Every structure is written in C-alpha cells, then in structure tokens.
Amino acid sequence: MRSDLGKSLLDVFLSLGATSGKTIFIQAGLVQFIEAARKIQSKYLPKLIIDCLLCAIGDQGTIVMPSFTTNCARKGLPFDLKHTPSDAGSLVEYLRKQPRSCRSLHPVNSVVAFGRLAHAFTEEVSLGSYSWDSPFDRMTLEDTVVICMGMPSNLSNSFSHYAETKASLPYLYNKILDYIPVSIDGNPVFKDFYMTVRYLDYDVSPDRSKHDHLMRQSGLMRFAKWCGGLFYAISLADYLNILKPQLKKDPYFLLSHPPVFRGNERPSDGCTYHEVSINKIGDKGINHERI
C-alpha cells in the first residue's frame, strides 16, 4: 500500500470534518477513483479508505454506512442479519465483514457500524426504516458528519429520506414487510418490520435540483477531490436544519412537481367537501362550515 496515497486521503477526510471522536456516516461509490485503482490493486481500496477514516476519527469515533438490501424488498428475498450482503457496494461489504462491526436489524434499510458507538446505533432499534429510534434517528443525537464520496449525481444522502419521514410528507406511506423472511444466523425473527416508501400509483418524481442549489448556497457543505473522485460533506445537524424549514414550507420540495392525487383514493381518501358541509343556523343566517 502506498503511504503517499494514504496520507493524501487522510488529509481529505480531515479537511471534510472527520476528526477525533466524530461519528461519520459515509456513502460511497468507488468507480470514480480510477487513479487510486491504478496505483494499488482495486481489492485493497476499501481497506485503504476505512483505515484512513479510522485514523482520522480515532478510537472514540464511529463509522456508519448504509448496508441496504433493496433486492429483499423488490423480490421478497430472505434477509439474514449475519449473512445477507448489502446492495450498496464493496466499501460497505468490507466494513460489514470486519470482526468488530455491528449491523442493525432491518430487512431493507439496515446500517453497519464500527467504533465506539457501533452497538448504540444498531442494537434494539425500531422496526421502521427512518422512524423514531432508528439508527438514523439516533445519529441525530450525536456529533455526526455525513460524507459522500464518488457520488457526483447530486448532493443528497440517506438523511433526505429521514427528513421526508420525520416531516410526514403526503406522498409517503409505511409499507409492511411481512413478505420478507428475516433471520439472525439462520434463526427466524417474527417481527412486523416496515419501511417508508412513496406511492407508486401517482406521478411521484424525485428531483434534488432545488435541494442541491440550497446546499451549495448555504456555504456549509465542504468539497474535495482525491484520485479522480469527488467528496462532499456536511454536519448532519446543519443538513437537517437547512432542509427542515424547506419541507415545512413546501412538502413537495424534494419532488419535480406536486403529485395529482385522485379524490376518494389514498392518500386523498375521505369525504368530499359537499359531504362534510354542514348547515348551521345562527343569529346571522346560515353558515357553511367544513370539518
């Protein structure tokens, strides 16, 4: 392993806020890092990245990565906490296979964690994907920095979905995952897991362009490049504080346009205006009130 390559990567992580004691939530795609793959064998790249990150945050820090298994949701494939690989790439898989790593129990939106708070982020978590007391919710209580590397398509991350869930946006609902067999090292788990998803019956079209413009304008996002790949990072507290008022003002901020819901169908089911209009006779005549 080339020491100059590791030193330059360590400098990048430190410049992005990955310092001693921090919790780092990292999402990564390694295809962009062509220059690094030319200097070392590609199979050693995940080890180099994790080693440099651990060096930056020290013994008191924690690394968390999304170890999502979307194929379990799409195809009803079984999920085993110990053995089912993540769909999220080689860096996640490298971290998941480390002897002291921990993984949260959720058949679709699990996370893998390594470091001081690994058990705190993954044990006895809620049954929902981004719900109260999920790993994502617990990370908001710590000094967490979100780092994305090799993901140039937009400036979003998994916490945008957490924000959508916490904001109870009208184009989302909670899907029960009872069709996915769940186990821990082969032992069946009988719990009612669920995940927050978008309605498929409507034109719910995600669009992060306004989100990205807002993040750039804030001046709170840090950027760096290393071996041909782009990094960006932001404090989790800053990220949510920027996003929260936008979702409060416009619940469709993260979409290209508001969906056109159909009356009397979820999520617009219920009585019509005509059905809930009640005539009240008062001193000044008849008033029409809507319940």
C-alpha positions in Angstrom: 0.0 0.0 0.0 1.4 3.4 -1.0 1.9 5.7 2.0 1.6 8.9 0.0 -1.8 7.7 -1.3 -3.0 7.1 2.3 -1.6 10.4 3.5 -3.4 12.4 0.8 -6.7 10.6 1.6 -6.3 11.1 5.3 -5.8 14.9 4.6 -9.0 14.9 2.6 -11.0 13.2 5.4 -9.6 15.7 8.0 -10.5 18.6 5.7 -14.1 17.4 5.5 -14.6 17.3 9.2 -13.7 13.7 10.0 -11.8 14.5 13.2 -11.2 12.8 16.5 -14.4 11.4 18.2 -16.8 12.2 15.3 -19.5 9.9 14.0 -19.1 9.6 10.3 -22.0 8.4 8.1 -20.4 7.6 4.8 -21.9 6.7 1.4 -19.6 5.7 -1.4 -19.3 4.7 -5.0 -15.7 3.6 -5.8 -16.0 3.6 -9.6 -14.8 7.3 -9.8 -11.5 6.6 -8.1 -9.7 5.3 -11.2 -6.3 6.9 -10.3 -6.3 5.1 -6.9 -7.2 1.8 -8.6 -4.2 2.3 -10.9 -1.8 2.8 -8.1 -3.0 -0.1 -5.9 -5.0 -3.2 -6.6 -8.7 -2.3 -6.6 -9.4 -5.0 -3.9 -7.2 -3.1 -1.5 -9.1 0.2 -2.0 -11.8 -0.4 0.6 -9.2 -1.2 3.2 -7.2 1.9 2.5 -10.4 4.1 2.8 -11.5 2.6 6.1 -8.0 2.6 7.6 -7.6 6.3 6.7 -11.0 7.2 8.1 -10.3 5.3 11.4 -7.0 7.1 11.6 -8.8 10.4 11.3 -11.6 9.8 13.9 -9.5 7.7 16.4 -10.7 5.2 18.9 -13.5 7.4 20.1 -15.0 7.8 16.7 -17.6 5.7 14.8 -18.1 4.8 11.2 -21.7 4.1 10.0 -22.6 3.0 6.4 -26.0 2.1 4.9 -26.0 -1.7 4.3 -29.2 -1.6 2.4 -30.7 -4.7 0.8 -33.2 -3.3 -1.7 -33.5 -6.6 -3.6 -35.1 -8.1 -0.5 -37.9 -5.5 -0.8 -38.2 -5.8 -4.6 -38.0 -9.6 -4.9 -39.1 -10.8 -1.4 -35.6 -12.4 -0.9 -34.9 -13.6 2.6 -32.7 -11.4 4.9 -30.3 -12.8 7.4 -28.6 -10.2 9.7 -25.3 -12.1 9.7 -25.1 -13.4 6.1 -27.1 -11.3 3.6 -24.7 -9.0 1.7 -25.6 -5.3 1.1 -26.5 -4.0 -2.3 -24.6 -0.8 -1.5 -21.1 -1.7 -2.8 -17.7 -3.1 -1.9 -16.8 -0.5 0.7 -19.9 -1.4 2.8 -19.2 -5.1 2.4 -15.6 -4.6 3.6 -16.8 -2.8 6.7 -19.7 -5.3 7.3 -17.2 -8.2 7.3 -14.9 -6.7 9.9 -14.9 -8.8 13.2 -16.0 -5.9 15.4 -18.6 -4.4 13.1 -22.3 -4.3 14.1 -25.4 -4.3 11.9 -28.9 -3.1 12.7 -31.8 -5.5 12.2 -34.0 -4.3 9.3 -34.6 -6.4 6.1 -34.2 -3.4 3.8 -32.7 -0.3 5.5 -30.0 -1.7 7.9 -26.8 0.1 8.7 -23.4 -1.3 9.6 -21.3 0.5 12.2 -17.8 0.2 13.5 -16.3 2.0 16.5 -17.2 3.4 19.9 -20.9 3.8 19.2 -21.4 0.9 17.0 -23.6 -1.0 19.4 -25.6 2.1 20.4 -26.5 2.7 16.7 -27.5 -0.8 15.9 -29.0 -2.6 18.9 -32.7 -2.7 19.9 -33.6 -0.2 17.2 -37.1 0.5 16.0 -38.8 -1.7 13.3 -39.1 1.2 10.8 -36.6 2.3 8.2 -36.2 6.0 9.2 -38.6 6.1 12.2 -38.1 7.3 15.8 -35.3 5.4 17.4 -34.0 4.0 14.1 -30.2 4.2 13.6 -30.7 7.3 11.5 -32.7 8.9 14.4 -30.0 8.0 16.9 -27.3 9.5 14.8 -29.0 12.9 15.0 -28.3 12.9 18.7 -24.5 12.6 18.2 -21.8 14.8 16.6 -22.3 13.2 13.1 -20.7 14.3 9.8 -22.2 13.0 6.5 -19.6 12.3 3.9 -20.4 11.1 0.3 -17.5 10.0 -1.9 -17.6 9.1 -5.6 -21.3 10.0 -5.9 -21.5 13.1 -8.2 -25.1 12.9 -9.4 -26.5 15.0 -6.6 -25.7 16.4 -3.2 -28.3 14.3 -1.4 -27.8 11.4 1.1 -29.9 8.9 3.0 -30.9 11.6 5.6 -33.0 13.3 3.0 -35.3 10.2 3.3 -35.1 10.5 7.1 -36.2 14.2 6.8 -39.1 13.2 4.5 -40.2 10.6 7.0 -40.0 12.9 10.0 -41.9 15.6 8.1 -44.8 13.1 7.4 -45.0 14.2 3.8 -48.2 13.3 2.0 -46.6 11.3 -0.8 -45.3 8.7 1.6 -46.7 5.7 3.5 -45.4 2.9 5.6 -45.2 -0.4 3.9 -45.3 -3.6 6.0 -42.5 -6.0 5.1 -44.2 -9.3 6.2 -43.4 -10.9 2.9 -39.6 -10.9 3.6 -38.3 -13.8 5.7 -36.0 -12.4 8.4 -33.5 -14.3 10.4 -30.4 -13.9 12.6 -27.7 -16.5 11.8 -30.5 -18.8 10.5 -32.9 -18.3 13.4 -36.2 -16.8 12.3 -37.3 -13.4 13.6 -41.0 -12.8 13.8 -41.5 -9.0 13.9 -43.5 -6.5 11.9 -40.8 -4.6 10.1 -41.9 -1.7 7.9 -40.4 1.0 5.7 -41.4 4.4 4.5 -42.0 4.4 0.7 -43.6 6.6 -2.0 -47.0 6.0 -3.5 -46.4 4.2 -6.8 -49.9 4.9 -8.2 -49.1 8.6 -8.7 -46.5 10.6 -10.5 -44.2 11.0 -7.5 -41.0 12.1 -9.2 -37.9 12.8 -7.0 -35.9 15.9 -8.0 -32.9 17.1 -6.0 -32.1 20.2 -8.1 -33.6 22.6 -5.6 -32.1 20.7 -2.7 -28.6 20.8 -4.3 -28.9 24.6 -5.0 -29.9 25.2 -1.4 -27.0 23.1 -0.1 -24.5 25.0 -2.2 -25.9 28.3 -1.3 -25.6 27.5 2.4 -21.9 27.6 2.4 -21.9 24.8 5.0 -21.0 22.0 2.6 -17.4 21.1 2.1 -15.9 19.7 -1.1 -12.7 17.8 -2.0 -11.2 15.7 -4.7 -9.0 12.7 -4.5 -7.7 10.3 -7.2 -10.3 11.5 -9.7 -13.3 11.2 -7.4 -15.4 13.9 -5.7 -16.1 14.1 -2.0 -18.7 16.3 -0.3 -19.5 16.6 3.4 -21.7 18.4 5.8 -22.6 18.2 9.5 -25.8 16.3 10.0 -27.2 18.9 12.3 -26.6 21.6 9.6 -28.0 19.4 6.9 -31.3 18.9 8.7 -31.5 22.5 9.9 -31.3 23.6 6.2 -33.8 21.1 5.0 -36.4 21.3 7.7 -37.8 24.8 7.0 -38.0 24.0 3.3 -40.1 20.9 3.8 -42.2 22.8 6.3 -42.9 25.5 3.7 -43.2 23.2 0.7 -43.9 19.4 1.3 -43.0 18.8 -2.3 -39.6 20.5 -2.2 -37.8 17.2 -3.0 -40.0 16.4 -6.0 -40.1 17.8 -9.5 -43.8 18.7 -9.0 -46.6 18.1 -6.6 -48.5 14.8 -7.4 -52.0 15.0 -8.6 -53.9 12.8 -6.1 -57.2 11.3 -7.0 -60.2 12.0 -4.7 -61.5 9.2 -2.6 -58.3 7.2 -3.1 -55.4 7.1 -0.7 -53.8 9.5 0.4 -56.8 11.7 -0.6 -59.5 9.3 0.6 -62.3 10.5 2.7 -65.5 12.6 2.4 -65.8 15.2 -0.3 -66.3 18.9 0.5 -70.0 18.6 -0.3 -70.4 15.7 2.1 -68.8 17.4 5.0 -70.5 20.8 4.6 -72.9 21.3 7.5 -75.6 23.9 7.6 -75.7 25.8 10.8 -78.5 28.3 11.5 -77.2 31.1 13.6 -78.1 34.6 14.5 -76.8 35.9 11.2 -78.3 33.2 9.0 -76.9 30.0 7.5 -73.1 29.4 7.8 -71.3 26.6 5.9 -68.6 25.0 7.9 -66.1 22.4 6.8 -65.0 19.8 9.4 
